[in-house]
Amino acid sequence: MKLKLFYYLVLIFTSMEASAQNVLVPQLKKNIKIDGDLSDWETPFLGPFAIHNSGQKSTQLTYAALSWNKISLFIAFKCMDTKIIGKERTNDAYIFSTDDLVEVFIDPDGDGRQYLELGVNAYSSQYDLIVHCISKDCGGWKTDISMNLKNSKTISKIVKDDYTVEIEIPFESLKSIVSTNFRTPKIGTKWKANLFRIDFGMKTEYQSLKSYDSKTYGFHQPKEFATLEFVE
């Protein structure tokens, strides 16, 4: 699918949920192959992402889609990028300080005390860690990079002037997030979460699917996360 056509279709089908508190996560109607090719996605792409603490339009547009089945959560990103920064790196490298990438924060029980952070760059390199908040409003935190999302899949694909990322997170792997009272979701389940992008290319921008009401800098504001609602 050509880039311009993709973004034109996104503008038609983008859900109003993208700018609201609730982000609907539709159930899969057919299987998705995790290969970086988004042509088999049937759920709407949401966006464009905005600057995370101002809501202003980003320089390079980002869209994302989410879906699920009984086994896994699926996430796809489409990132316009005329100057991709980064390279292939070992897993669990701190690519969030060096590379263009997308990130997923998931807090299944929504208490803001422990949540998953998963990042993937344009070269399929990824890290996963648990964030433990150590202050009242998560102004301070500790991270645990030792955890591993078993059987998760992260694939990126670079094409002209953009890159895509596909992610599969098995629900079974989320049981390793301690103290979250994790339960495999069903229709009607709600999680606190948000999707992000860090773009170092044209100018450094920190983008999010749901921008924050707070003007405070930084993604680690769990009270500002969106609500993911699993639907049919």
PAVEX-238218 format. One line per 10 residues: number of its first residue (from 1); for each residue y, z, x negated of N, C-alpha, C. Coordinates in nm, 4 decimals. Each point is the difference from the previous one (the first is absolute). Layout:
<nodes>
NUM = Y/Z/X/Y/Z/X/Y/Z/X; ...
</nodes>
This chain:
<nodes>
1 = -0.1192/0.0000/-0.0857/0.1192/0.0000/0.0857/0.1235/0.0000/-0.0888; 0.0920/-0.0915/0.0239/0.1187/-0.0093/-0.0831/0.0869/0.1238/0.0193; 0.0716/0.0353/-0.1062/0.0799/0.1231/0.0007/0.1026/0.0015/0.1125; 0.0770/-0.1083/0.0156/0.1036/-0.0004/0.1025/-0.0597/0.0131/0.1391; -0.1143/-0.0683/0.0239/-0.0654/0.0086/0.1301/-0.0480/0.1417/0.0254; -0.0538/0.0643/-0.1041/-0.0474/0.1380/0.0168/0.1130/0.0910/0.0467; 0.1139/-0.0041/-0.0668/0.1090/0.0893/0.0368/0.0614/-0.0360/0.1352; -0.0040/-0.1274/0.0367/0.0475/-0.0394/0.1319/-0.0891/0.0601/0.1080; -0.1319/-0.0076/-0.0211/-0.0925/0.0567/0.0983/0.0119/0.1512/0.0063; 0.0235/0.0633/-0.1145/0.0179/0.1446/-0.0005/0.1182/0.0391/0.0869
11 = 0.1096/-0.0723/-0.0107/0.1180/0.0326/0.0792/-0.0284/-0.0116/0.1491; -0.0904/-0.0900/0.0385/-0.0347/-0.0149/0.1406/-0.0880/0.1149/0.0473; -0.1002/0.0347/-0.0830/-0.1028/0.0926/0.0450/0.0193/0.1423/-0.0474; 0.1015/0.0264/-0.0814/0.0211/0.1349/-0.0493/0.0165/0.0981/0.1160; -0.0721/0.1123/-0.0100/0.0059/0.1012/0.1057/0.1251/0.0839/-0.0125; 0.0533/0.0425/0.1150/0.1138/0.0912/0.0000/-0.0373/0.1353/-0.0576; -0.1328/0.0271/-0.0129/-0.0444/0.1289/-0.0513/0.0406/0.0195/-0.1453; 0.0307/-0.1062/-0.0718/0.0272/0.0119/-0.1423/0.1195/0.0889/-0.0284; 0.0986/-0.0009/0.0873/0.1194/0.0796/-0.0238/-0.0024/0.1302/0.0790; -0.1081/0.0241/0.0735/-0.0116/0.1208/0.0806/-0.0840/0.1034/-0.0736
21 = -0.0128/0.1172/0.0611/-0.0811/0.1051/-0.0598/-0.1476/-0.0366/0.0006; -0.0477/-0.0639/0.1065/-0.1409/-0.0338/0.0126/-0.0291/-0.1414/-0.0501; -0.1047/-0.0133/-0.0820/-0.0485/-0.1295/-0.0449/-0.1411/-0.0152/0.0552; -0.0199/-0.0997/0.0848/-0.1302/-0.0205/0.0619/-0.0943/-0.0686/-0.0977; -0.1249/0.0497/-0.0055/-0.1027/-0.0557/-0.0883/-0.1109/-0.0558/0.0886; -0.0011/-0.1319/0.0249/-0.0997/-0.0583/0.0900/-0.1405/-0.0033/-0.0623; -0.0993/0.0081/0.0874/-0.1383/-0.0096/-0.0434/-0.0329/-0.1452/-0.0346; -0.0835/-0.0181/-0.1030/-0.0392/-0.1341/-0.0408/-0.0799/-0.0700/0.1088; 0.0279/-0.1278/0.0193/-0.0790/-0.0828/0.0902/-0.1053/-0.0793/-0.0765; 0.0248/-0.0238/-0.1291/-0.0974/-0.0661/-0.0856/0.0162/0.0562/-0.1406
31 = -0.0970/-0.0252/-0.0848/0.0026/0.0540/-0.1351/0.1108/-0.0634/-0.0836; 0.0529/0.0791/-0.0937/0.0996/-0.0465/-0.0964/-0.0633/0.0019/-0.1385; 0.0161/-0.1072/-0.0740/-0.0468/-0.0064/-0.1377/0.1125/0.0440/-0.0919; -0.0263/0.0989/-0.0849/0.1026/0.0517/-0.0910/0.0027/-0.0885/-0.1246; 0.0904/-0.0996/0.0016/0.0067/-0.0964/-0.1087/0.1433/-0.0438/-0.0327; 0.0983/0.0608/0.0669/0.1391/-0.0367/-0.0238/0.0489/-0.1145/0.0858; -0.0896/-0.0658/0.0721/0.0362/-0.1089/0.0907/0.0180/0.0596/0.1394; 0.1206/-0.0099/0.0556/0.0311/0.0668/0.1264/-0.0232/-0.0879/0.1232; -0.0596/-0.1155/-0.0188/-0.0157/-0.0940/0.1112/-0.0959/0.0506/0.1066; -0.0861/0.0968/-0.0316/-0.0940/0.0512/0.1001/0.0536/0.1219/0.0753
41 = 0.1256/0.0363/-0.0242/0.0602/0.1119/0.0729/0.0521/-0.0479/0.1355; -0.0387/0.0715/0.1054/0.0451/-0.0330/0.1353/0.0978/0.1031/0.0549; 0.0098/0.1172/-0.0613/0.0933/0.1022/0.0474/0.1411/-0.0332/-0.0478; 0.1029/0.0405/0.0740/0.1381/-0.0359/-0.0346/0.0443/0.0609/-0.1329; 0.0773/-0.0754/-0.0757/0.0638/0.0534/-0.1191/0.1317/0.0655/0.0402; 0.0249/0.1182/-0.0541/0.1180/0.0790/0.0313/0.1015/-0.0111/-0.1124; 0.1263/0.0104/0.0361/0.1028/-0.0062/-0.1015/0.1214/-0.0774/0.0492; 0.0882/-0.0374/-0.0924/-0.0117/0.0247/-0.1436/0.0274/0.1456/-0.0367; -0.0553/0.0425/-0.1166/0.0295/0.1321/-0.0515/0.1505/0.0111/-0.0270; 0.0484/0.1245/-0.0020/0.1414/0.0267/-0.0290/0.0102/0.0928/-0.1206
51 = 0.1193/0.0099/-0.0582/0.0222/0.0989/-0.1052/-0.0303/0.1377/0.0592; -0.0810/0.0785/-0.0690/-0.0662/0.1147/0.0641/0.0967/0.1081/0.0493; 0.1127/0.0196/-0.0680/0.0880/0.1112/0.0392/0.1341/-0.0467/0.0572; 0.0108/-0.1304/0.0302/0.1239/-0.0488/0.0605/-0.0248/-0.0901/0.1197; -0.1196/-0.0583/0.0071/-0.0308/-0.0934/0.1068/0.0604/-0.1377/-0.0213; 0.0661/-0.0217/-0.1137/0.0615/-0.1287/-0.0265/-0.1048/-0.1061/-0.0334; 0.0358/-0.1241/0.0201/-0.0901/-0.1112/-0.0263/-0.0314/-0.0087/-0.1483; -0.1251/-0.0252/-0.0320/-0.0401/-0.0145/-0.1394/0.0306/-0.1402/-0.0499; 0.0065/-0.0146/-0.1324/0.0286/-0.1304/-0.0592/-0.1186/-0.0945/0.0163; -0.1199/0.0510/-0.0234/-0.1220/-0.0793/0.0138/-0.0849/0.0620/0.1117
61 = -0.0357/-0.0814/0.0983/-0.0596/0.0501/0.1230/-0.1454/0.0411/-0.0187; -0.0401/0.0988/0.0804/-0.1362/0.0522/-0.0013/-0.0474/0.0189/0.1433; -0.1242/-0.0397/0.0249/-0.0621/0.0199/0.1304/-0.1377/0.0622/-0.0203; -0.0490/0.0695/0.1024/-0.1311/0.0643/-0.0105/-0.0695/-0.0008/0.1345; -0.1310/0.0041/-0.0035/-0.0813/0.0098/0.1210/-0.1086/0.1051/-0.0232; -0.0417/0.0644/0.1084/-0.1054/0.1007/-0.0068/-0.1028/-0.0274/0.1089; -0.1244/0.0320/-0.0303/-0.1057/-0.0093/0.0990/-0.1114/0.0960/-0.0399; -0.1011/0.0147/0.0873/-0.1072/0.0962/-0.0277/-0.1259/-0.0380/0.0765; -0.1114/0.0538/-0.0498/-0.1245/-0.0011/0.0751/-0.0637/0.1378/-0.0155; -0.1239/0.0160/0.0361/-0.0625/0.1320/-0.0035/-0.0207/0.0518/-0.1415
71 = 0.0126/-0.0900/-0.0984/-0.0321/0.0369/-0.1377/0.1235/0.0161/-0.0870; 0.1023/-0.0851/0.0186/0.1094/-0.0069/-0.0974/0.1344/-0.0256/0.0655; 0.1040/0.0328/-0.0769/0.1372/-0.0409/0.0280/0.0316/-0.1196/-0.0886; 0.0644/-0.1024/0.0584/0.0352/-0.1215/-0.0735/0.1523/-0.0160/0.0000; 0.0553/-0.0367/-0.1159/0.1445/-0.0179/-0.0132/0.0257/-0.1267/-0.0793; 0.0947/-0.0810/0.0464/0.0392/-0.1214/-0.0713/0.1505/0.0010/-0.0226; 0.0422/-0.0469/-0.1167/0.1417/-0.0119/-0.0343/0.0302/-0.1445/-0.0372; 0.1168/-0.0464/0.0396/0.0519/-0.1303/-0.0412/0.1364/0.0244/-0.0613; 0.0151/-0.0275/-0.1293/0.1209/0.0354/-0.0738/0.0651/-0.1251/-0.0598; 0.1201/-0.0328/0.0470/0.0774/-0.1032/-0.0683/0.0388/0.0513/-0.1384
81 = -0.0189/-0.0808/-0.1024/0.0309/0.0474/-0.1344/0.0152/-0.1180/-0.0943; 0.1220/-0.0303/-0.0386/0.0265/-0.1119/-0.0895/-0.0054/0.0405/-0.1474; -0.0154/0.1299/-0.0260/-0.0112/0.0480/-0.1382/-0.0919/0.1215/-0.0001; -0.1288/-0.0236/-0.0169/-0.0989/0.1077/0.0059/-0.0049/0.0733/-0.1337; 0.0184/0.1305/0.0060/-0.0051/0.0854/-0.1182/-0.1333/0.0743/-0.0002; -0.0697/-0.0028/-0.1137/-0.1258/0.0725/-0.0106/-0.1069/-0.0823/-0.0683; -0.1184/0.0564/-0.0062/-0.1150/-0.0670/-0.0599/-0.1264/0.0735/0.0438; -0.1139/-0.0557/-0.0355/-0.1262/0.0675/0.0283/-0.0105/0.1254/-0.0853; -0.0320/0.1119/0.0647/-0.0077/0.1282/-0.0712/-0.1272/0.0739/0.0401; -0.0341/0.1022/-0.0774/-0.1150/0.0824/0.0353/0.0306/0.0784/0.1276
91 = -0.1020/0.0263/0.0781/0.0196/0.0772/0.1215/0.0510/0.1402/-0.0325; 0.0827/0.0510/0.0886/0.0647/0.1304/-0.0103/0.1100/0.0037/-0.1063; 0.0422/-0.1181/-0.0481/0.1214/-0.0043/-0.0818/0.1198/0.0276/0.0902; 0.1069/0.0535/-0.0567/0.1180/0.0369/0.0787/0.0876/-0.1233/0.0238; -0.0547/-0.0956/0.0747/0.0682/-0.1270/0.0208/0.1243/0.0133/0.0878; 0.0135/0.1129/0.0695/0.1173/0.0181/0.0864/0.1297/0.0107/-0.0792; -0.0081/0.0191/-0.1298/0.1213/0.0076/-0.0816/0.0246/-0.1265/-0.0816; -0.0915/-0.0977/0.0079/0.0113/-0.1189/-0.0847/-0.0136/-0.1318/0.0741; -0.0776/-0.0038/0.1075/-0.0415/-0.1259/0.0599/0.0479/-0.0147/0.1447; 0.0247/-0.1244/0.0406/0.0144/-0.0285/0.1424/-0.1307/0.0369/0.0685
101 = 0.0107/0.0705/0.1122/-0.1223/0.0436/0.0672/0.0281/0.0396/0.1433; -0.1090/0.0164/0.0754/0.0067/0.0568/0.1342/-0.0711/0.1347/-0.0017; 0.0406/0.0866/0.0932/-0.0584/0.1332/0.0057/-0.0289/0.0392/0.1445; -0.1032/0.0829/0.0146/-0.0389/0.0553/0.1297/-0.0053/0.1509/-0.0137; 0.0682/0.0720/0.0891/-0.0090/0.1452/0.0069/-0.0655/0.0348/0.1331; -0.1062/0.0816/-0.0031/-0.0725/0.0364/0.1222/-0.0196/0.1502/0.0052; 0.0427/0.0603/0.1108/-0.0149/0.1437/0.0244/-0.0741/0.0157/0.1330; -0.1348/0.0048/-0.0032/-0.0768/-0.0041/0.1248/0.0326/0.1106/0.0993; 0.0238/0.1227/-0.0462/0.0283/0.1071/0.0967/0.1493/0.0228/0.0220; 0.0836/-0.0715/-0.0778/0.1431/0.0017/0.0257/0.0733/0.1272/-0.0337
111 = -0.0609/0.0890/-0.0802/0.0694/0.1256/-0.0303/0.0924/-0.0107/-0.1204; -0.0039/-0.1135/-0.0723/0.0905/-0.0213/-0.1120/-0.0333/0.0778/-0.1252; -0.1165/0.0608/-0.0065/-0.0335/0.0834/-0.1167/-0.0870/-0.0726/-0.1022; -0.0950/-0.0820/0.0468/-0.0836/-0.0820/-0.0881/-0.0116/-0.1384/0.0607; 0.0180/-0.1021/-0.0807/-0.0148/-0.1349/0.0526/-0.0385/-0.0960/-0.1115; -0.0562/-0.1142/0.0416/-0.0446/-0.1026/-0.0923/0.1158/-0.0905/-0.0393; 0.0036/-0.0379/-0.1267/0.0897/-0.1057/-0.0478/-0.0853/-0.1046/-0.0701; 0.0096/-0.1234/0.0461/-0.0749/-0.1116/-0.0581/0.0979/-0.1111/-0.0318; -0.0029/-0.0495/-0.1238/0.0889/-0.1077/-0.0416/-0.0770/-0.1155/-0.0604; 0.0478/-0.1230/0.0259/-0.0656/-0.1208/-0.0513/0.1082/-0.0961/-0.0481
121 = -0.0139/-0.0532/-0.1225/0.0992/-0.0958/-0.0476/-0.0437/-0.1433/0.0295; 0.0781/-0.0964/-0.0442/-0.0259/-0.1399/0.0320/-0.1209/-0.0554/-0.0739; -0.0592/0.0807/-0.0898/-0.1137/-0.0439/-0.0802/-0.1272/0.0768/0.0360; -0.0011/0.0624/0.1170/-0.1158/0.0728/0.0541/-0.0277/0.1320/-0.0712; 0.0879/0.0407/-0.0916/-0.0163/0.1311/-0.0627/0.0461/0.1070/0.0991; -0.0736/0.1106/0.0044/0.0308/0.1006/0.1017/-0.0135/0.1413/-0.0554; 0.0646/0.0916/0.0681/-0.0198/0.1419/-0.0263/-0.0144/0.0697/0.1341; -0.0695/0.1132/0.0000/-0.0062/0.0837/0.1189/0.0099/0.1452/-0.0433; 0.0711/0.0779/0.0782/0.0177/0.1402/-0.0331/0.0284/0.0795/0.1269; -0.0144/0.1308/-0.0125/0.0355/0.0913/0.1071/0.1290/0.0708/-0.0368
131 = 0.0930/0.0043/0.0932/0.1250/0.0727/-0.0193/-0.0126/0.1353/0.0678; 0.0252/0.1068/-0.0756/0.0012/0.1361/0.0530/0.1446/0.0493/0.0004; 0.0550/0.0217/0.1171/0.1381/0.0478/0.0081/0.0055/0.1473/-0.0392; 0.0960/0.0362/-0.0821/0.0109/0.1388/-0.0473/0.1353/0.0604/0.0346; 0.0727/-0.0646/0.0909/0.1247/0.0574/0.0474/0.0083/-0.0217/0.1509; 0.0922/0.0668/0.0635/0.0085/-0.0016/0.1458/0.0127/-0.1398/0.0560; 0.0879/-0.0808/-0.0564/0.0239/-0.1338/0.0523/-0.0518/-0.1093/-0.0928; -0.0962/0.0363/-0.0852/-0.0599/-0.0949/-0.0941/0.1042/-0.0569/-0.0964; 0.0983/0.0797/-0.0357/0.0918/-0.0390/-0.1052/-0.0656/0.0129/-0.1358; -0.1136/0.0676/-0.0033/-0.0785/0.0109/-0.1219/-0.1464/-0.0170/0.0347
141 = -0.0769/-0.0557/-0.0926/-0.1403/-0.0250/0.0288/-0.0797/-0.0077/-0.1291; -0.1312/0.0164/0.0142/-0.0952/-0.0229/-0.1077/-0.0891/-0.1152/0.0423; -0.0456/-0.0791/-0.0960/-0.0878/-0.1117/0.0314/-0.1357/0.0179/-0.0664; -0.1022/-0.0475/0.0686/-0.1372/0.0055/-0.0504/-0.0514/-0.1429/-0.0118; 0.0034/-0.0543/-0.1216/-0.0423/-0.1372/-0.0239/-0.1510/-0.0104/-0.0152; -0.0702/0.1130/-0.0015/-0.1443/-0.0003/-0.0256/-0.0809/-0.0451/0.1205; 0.0588/0.0049/0.1193/-0.0754/-0.0413/0.1184/-0.0271/-0.1499/-0.0045; -0.1008/-0.0433/0.0757/-0.0366/-0.1408/0.0006/-0.0371/-0.0424/0.1417; 0.0662/-0.1043/0.0489/-0.0335/-0.0541/0.1316/-0.1245/-0.0877/-0.0148; -0.1149/0.0582/0.0195/-0.1260/-0.0703/-0.0223/-0.0139/-0.1181/0.0956
151 = -0.0440/-0.1129/-0.0568/-0.0287/-0.1223/0.0754/0.1242/-0.0633/0.0623; 0.1190/0.0438/-0.0411/0.1211/-0.0677/0.0469/0.0144/-0.1341/-0.0725; 0.0753/-0.0930/0.0610/0.0208/-0.1320/-0.0582/0.1488/-0.0303/-0.0019; 0.0493/-0.0499/-0.1117/0.1405/-0.0405/-0.0123/0.0053/-0.1319/-0.0752; 0.0493/-0.1027/0.0661/0.0077/-0.1334/-0.0608/0.1402/-0.0572/0.0216; 0.0583/-0.0507/-0.1071/0.1299/-0.0668/0.0078/-0.0155/-0.1473/-0.0345; 0.0956/-0.0797/0.0473/-0.0020/-0.1435/-0.0280/0.1434/-0.0475/-0.0179; 0.0269/-0.0644/-0.1123/0.1335/-0.0519/-0.0286/0.0046/-0.1485/0.0339; 0.0982/-0.0383/0.0797/0.0274/-0.1405/0.0265/0.1482/-0.0217/-0.0269; 0.0463/-0.1206/0.0175/0.1383/-0.0300/-0.0346/0.0970/0.0873/0.0788
161 = 0.0852/0.0719/-0.0721/0.1087/0.0794/0.0580/-0.0465/0.1135/0.0898; -0.1247/0.0412/-0.0102/-0.0431/0.1180/0.0749/-0.1350/0.0484/-0.0510; -0.0382/0.1179/0.0452/-0.1363/0.0467/-0.0223/-0.0474/0.0755/0.1237; -0.1315/0.0028/0.0168/-0.0612/0.0699/0.1120/-0.0924/0.1082/-0.0538; -0.0208/0.1018/0.0815/-0.0928/0.1079/-0.0338/-0.0821/0.0317/0.1243; -0.1305/0.0124/-0.0173/-0.0882/0.0469/0.1068/-0.0710/0.1265/-0.0463; -0.0112/0.0951/0.0913/-0.0588/0.1310/-0.0311/-0.0991/0.0368/0.1089; -0.1149/0.0496/-0.0395/-0.0957/0.0615/0.0926/-0.0262/0.1427/-0.0463; 0.0233/0.0961/0.0878/-0.0230/0.1417/-0.0314/-0.1086/0.0524/0.0944; -0.1218/0.0212/-0.0500/-0.1050/0.0556/0.0863/0.0370/0.1415/0.0451
171 = -0.0203/0.0291/0.1256/0.0326/0.1329/0.0499/-0.0807/0.1080/-0.0717; -0.1210/-0.0342/-0.0392/-0.0839/0.0974/-0.0692/0.0671/0.0481/-0.1284; 0.0739/-0.0890/-0.0680/0.0629/0.0372/-0.1269/0.1152/0.0974/0.0198; 0.0586/0.0041/0.1200/0.1135/0.0885/0.0248/-0.0423/0.1452/0.0163; -0.1292/0.0235/0.0098/-0.0476/0.1372/0.0094/0.0240/0.0774/-0.1295; 0.0307/-0.0743/-0.1084/0.0266/0.0654/-0.1280/0.1394/0.0607/-0.0062; 0.0835/-0.0270/0.1000/0.1324/0.0611/0.0048/-0.0154/0.1386/0.0604; 0.0083/0.1019/-0.0827/-0.0284/0.1353/0.0448/0.1085/0.0511/0.0932; -0.0401/0.0876/0.0897/0.0916/0.0726/0.0890/0.0795/-0.0907/0.0923; -0.0581/-0.1129/0.0414/0.0691/-0.0876/0.0945/-0.0688/-0.0030/0.1357
181 = -0.1098/0.0756/0.0137/-0.0750/-0.0002/0.1262/-0.0340/-0.1416/0.0438; -0.0416/-0.0824/-0.0959/-0.0223/-0.1410/0.0285/-0.1144/-0.0211/0.0977; 0.0239/-0.0894/0.0979/-0.1026/-0.0466/0.0918/0.0131/-0.1511/0.0087; -0.1138/-0.0694/0.0060/0.0049/-0.1449/0.0179/0.0767/-0.0322/0.1270; 0.0994/-0.0882/-0.0063/0.0839/-0.0258/0.1172/-0.0757/-0.0709/0.1117; 0.0508/0.0173/0.1191/-0.0465/-0.0723/0.1171/0.1239/-0.0462/0.0754; -0.0187/-0.0744/0.1083/0.1148/-0.0482/0.0753/0.0857/0.1180/0.0466; 0.1286/-0.0055/-0.0322/0.0918/0.1074/0.0349/0.0311/0.0957/-0.1130; -0.0788/-0.0055/-0.1096/0.0268/0.0864/-0.1156/0.1343/-0.0375/-0.0630; 0.0731/0.1012/-0.0469/0.1290/-0.0224/-0.0652/0.0010/0.0655/-0.1376
191 = 0.0486/-0.0731/-0.0977/0.0198/0.0506/-0.1353/0.1477/-0.0132/-0.0365; 0.0458/0.0824/-0.0936/0.1304/-0.0202/-0.0629/-0.0222/-0.0842/-0.1258; 0.0815/-0.1022/-0.0159/-0.0183/-0.0922/-0.1125/0.1228/-0.0884/-0.0125; 0.0062/-0.0745/-0.1099/0.1030/-0.1025/-0.0154/-0.0446/-0.0982/-0.1075; 0.0602/-0.1171/0.0032/-0.0278/-0.1059/-0.0962/0.1265/-0.0293/-0.0784; -0.0167/-0.0248/-0.1294/0.1147/-0.0145/-0.0894/-0.0184/-0.1189/-0.0942; 0.1108/-0.0380/-0.0618/-0.0029/-0.0984/-0.1079/0.1057/0.0381/-0.1024; -0.0358/-0.0086/-0.1279/0.0972/0.0133/-0.1087/0.0140/-0.1369/-0.0648; 0.1222/-0.0498/-0.0055/0.0274/-0.1328/-0.0541/0.0963/0.0145/-0.1173; -0.0486/-0.0325/-0.1203/0.0815/0.0095/-0.1216/0.0584/-0.1350/-0.0411
201 = -0.0249/-0.1065/0.0771/0.0304/-0.1352/-0.0451/0.1467/-0.0355/-0.0035; 0.0571/-0.0385/0.1144/0.1401/-0.0426/0.0041/0.0931/0.1179/-0.0272; -0.0231/0.1082/0.0708/0.0632/0.1283/-0.0267/-0.0942/0.1052/0.0559; 0.0022/0.1201/-0.0532/-0.0959/0.1012/0.0423/0.0298/0.0455/0.1420; -0.1001/-0.0144/0.0864/0.0133/0.0405/0.1396/-0.1245/0.0761/0.0437; 0.0230/0.1045/0.0778/-0.1080/0.0810/0.0554/-0.0001/-0.0224/0.1508; -0.1026/-0.0703/0.0470/-0.0055/-0.0428/0.1393/-0.1068/0.0782/0.0771; 0.0170/0.0074/0.1320/-0.1016/0.0628/0.0843/-0.0065/-0.0698/0.1344; -0.1183/0.0064/0.0623/-0.0169/-0.0559/0.1337/0.0887/0.0737/0.0985; -0.0078/0.1334/0.0001/0.0895/0.0823/0.0806/0.1004/0.0635/-0.0940
211 = 0.1256/-0.0386/0.0100/0.1014/0.0618/-0.0854/0.0241/0.1437/0.0444; 0.0480/0.0816/-0.0923/0.0196/0.1423/0.0257/0.1374/0.0266/0.0608; 0.0038/0.0968/0.0878/0.1293/0.0453/0.0520/0.0763/0.0766/-0.1069; -0.0729/0.0715/-0.0830/0.0612/0.0722/-0.1109/0.0515/-0.0985/-0.1040; 0.1118/0.0306/-0.0612/0.0550/-0.0843/-0.1059/-0.0525/0.0408/-0.1370; -0.0877/0.0998/-0.0017/-0.0551/0.0497/-0.1258/-0.0825/-0.1090/-0.0679; 0.0127/-0.0110/-0.1317/-0.0746/-0.0987/-0.0768/-0.1445/0.0450/-0.0147; -0.0923/-0.0931/0.0096/-0.1400/0.0288/-0.0287/-0.0903/-0.0154/0.1209; -0.1217/-0.0496/-0.0242/-0.0965/-0.0220/0.1068/-0.0653/0.1290/0.0483; -0.0005/0.1041/-0.0832/-0.0766/0.1208/0.0312/0.0756/0.0911/0.0965
221 = 0.0084/-0.0464/0.1235/0.0629/0.0756/0.1082/-0.0922/-0.0080/0.1226; -0.1086/0.0763/0.0004/-0.1016/-0.0138/0.1052/0.0527/0.0213/0.1410; 0.1074/0.0768/0.0158/0.0570/0.0168/0.1339/0.0571/-0.1311/0.0534; 0.0270/-0.0940/-0.0897/0.0585/-0.1276/0.0385/-0.1049/-0.1107/0.0186; -0.1265/0.0313/-0.0258/-0.1028/-0.1022/0.0158/-0.0057/-0.0493/0.1444; -0.0425/-0.1234/0.0175/-0.0246/-0.0540/0.1334/-0.1300/0.0596/0.0552; -0.0281/-0.0281/0.1259/-0.1256/0.0382/0.0631/-0.0838/-0.1251/0.0220; -0.1190/-0.0032/-0.0599/-0.0937/-0.1084/0.0266/-0.0854/0.0380/0.1202; -0.0057/-0.0857/0.0987/-0.0822/0.0261/0.1182/-0.1088/-0.1064/0.0103; -0.1256/0.0445/-0.0008/-0.1142/-0.0905/0.0055/-0.0224/-0.0427/0.1459
231 = 0.0046/-0.1311/0.0243/-0.0114/-0.0539/0.1347/-0.1063/-0.1098/0.0034; -0.0349/-0.0425/0.1211/-0.0977/-0.1081/0.0148/0.0568/-0.1323/-0.0513
</nodes>
